[in-house]
Amino acid sequence: MIKKAVIPAAGLGTRFLPATKAQPKEMLPIIDTPTIQYVVQEAIDSGIEDILIISGKGKRAIEDHFDRNTELEYILEQKGEHDLATSISRIGEMANIHFIRQKQLNGLGDAIYYAKQHTGDEPFVVMLGDTINDAIIPVTQQLIDIYNQYRQTVIAVERVPRDKIDMYGIVSGNEVSERVYKVNQLIEKPRPAQTKSDLAVAGRYILTPAIYPMLEKVKPGKNKEIQLTDALQLLLQRESIFAYIFEGRRFDVGNKLDYLRTTVEMALKREEFSSQFLDFLKSVVAQAEKK
Ligand code: G1P
C-alpha cells in the first residue's frame, strides 16, 4: 500500500519573478486556489494519507495555508459565509502534512533525499508542484495501480514534441503492455541528438527506498545539481523501472505561458462563470483578429 507522498517545494521560482520575490511559487493561484493545493488534492484523491513537503527559505505561507485559521473562520461565520468558512477549515484538515527544510538548493535529487527518514522502508509517491493534472482517475492513483502490478519504480510519462525534449527528463524503453514501458535509459534534459525517444518524465513518480543509496552515490549533473533522473539511471543498473503513459491532461504551471493556458482552461471548467468567461474570450479574440 502506498500511503505517503513527497512534494518538493524548495525552489526559488525565478521564472515567476517578481511575483515570487516574497511568496512561494507553489502559492501562485490558478483562479482562487494555490497550485500546491491541487497537488495535495490529487494525493488525497489517490488514497494518500501522509504528505511530506520539502520546503525551504521563504516558504512559510505554504505551512500557514495548510494550517487552520480559526480567526478567519470565525469572521466568515459572523458574516454568514458558512460555506466559505467550511471550505477554509477543510484545507487545514486535508491530510497529515509534514514539513522539512532543504538546507541548500542542490537539485531535485537532493530534495528527495530529505524524505529518507520519513518514508523509511515504504514505497512513496513524488509529486512535483509545477504539474497539475486533469484526469478521470487521478494520475497518482493510476501510477499506484501500475506499481501494485509490477512492484518496481514507476514514472509517469507523456509524449512531447521533439523541440521540447530538452526541457524534460527523457525515458527510452520497450512497451511491455498497453501504455507501460520497461525503461532502458533515462537522460535529464538531453539534446535532441542524444535520444530518439519522446517520452518525457511528467512530474509524478513512485519510488522505493532503493533510490536513497543511488542519491548518495550520484554525482552532480545538469546545472551542477543532484538530479533525480541521474539517480534513477543508476538504479536501472540494479533493478527494473517502468514508465507509464498516464491517461489525462497534464498542465505545466512552471512557466508563464503554460500557467496562463492552465488558468484559462481551468476557468472554463468553473460552472459559476464559465459561460460569461467564454463570451469574454470570444470577444477578445474577435477584437484581436480585427487588428
Ligand atoms: C524536473 C525533472 C525532469 C522532469 C520535469 C517535469 O525538471 O528534473 O526530469 O521532466 O521536472 O516537470 P524541472 O522542470 O524541475 O527543471
Residues whose N, C-alpha, C, O or C-beta is under 5 A from the ligand:
A	BS01	G1P	M167 Y168 G169 V201 A202 G203 T229
